[in-house]
Amino acid sequence: MMVRLPIVAVISPDGGRSYWVAAVEPEKATEAVALVVGDGHNTRLLQHRLRVKSDALRPGEVRRLGL
């Protein structure tokens, strides 16, 4: 079974960009990613979702995408 997980864009204080996926509800995705990346980073929920197998991430897990 496939699920669609929210993607969060992160801009670090030095201007670097990264993209993260979180196995949480979309409303909680930016908060979950912010806890992992730390203070000083801007986070923004994207409209796009990552389609993965349902067992790809554990519930609540946050992972950086290698784009």
C-alpha positions as CSV (number, residue, x, y, z in Angstrom):
1,M,0.0,0.0,0.0
2,M,1.2,3.5,-0.8
3,V,0.8,6.6,1.3
4,R,1.5,10.3,0.5
5,L,3.7,12.1,3.1
6,P,4.1,15.9,3.5
7,I,7.3,17.5,2.2
8,V,8.8,20.5,4.1
9,A,11.3,22.9,2.5
10,V,14.0,24.2,4.9
11,I,16.2,27.2,4.5
12,S,19.2,27.3,6.8
13,P,20.6,30.5,8.2
14,D,23.4,30.5,5.6
15,G,20.8,30.3,2.8
16,G,21.1,26.5,2.0
17,R,18.0,24.7,1.0
18,S,17.0,21.1,1.9
19,Y,13.8,19.1,1.7
20,W,12.4,16.9,4.4
21,V,9.6,14.4,4.6
22,A,7.7,13.6,7.8
23,A,5.5,10.7,8.6
24,V,2.9,12.9,10.4
25,E,-0.3,14.7,9.5
26,P,0.4,17.6,7.1
27,E,-0.7,20.2,9.8
28,K,2.1,18.9,12.1
29,A,4.9,18.5,9.5
30,T,6.6,21.8,9.8
31,E,6.7,21.5,13.6
32,A,8.1,17.9,13.4
33,V,10.9,19.0,10.9
34,A,11.7,22.1,13.0
35,L,12.4,19.9,16.0
36,V,14.9,18.0,14.0
37,V,16.7,20.8,12.2
38,G,16.8,23.2,15.1
39,D,16.3,26.9,15.7
40,G,17.1,29.6,13.1
41,H,15.8,27.6,10.1
42,N,12.8,28.7,8.0
43,T,10.4,25.8,7.3
44,R,7.5,25.8,4.8
45,L,5.1,23.0,4.0
46,L,5.0,22.3,0.2
47,Q,1.8,21.4,-1.7
48,H,3.6,18.3,-3.1
49,R,3.5,15.0,-1.3
50,L,6.0,12.1,-1.5
51,R,4.4,8.8,-2.4
52,V,6.1,5.9,-0.6
53,K,5.3,2.4,0.6
54,S,3.4,2.6,3.9
55,D,6.3,0.9,5.8
56,A,9.0,3.3,4.4
57,L,9.0,5.5,7.6
58,R,7.8,4.8,11.1
59,P,5.0,7.0,12.4
60,G,6.4,10.3,13.5
61,E,9.8,9.8,11.7
62,V,11.4,12.7,9.9
63,R,13.9,12.2,7.2
64,R,15.9,14.5,4.9
65,L,15.4,13.9,1.1
66,G,18.5,13.6,-1.0
67,L,17.5,15.8,-3.9
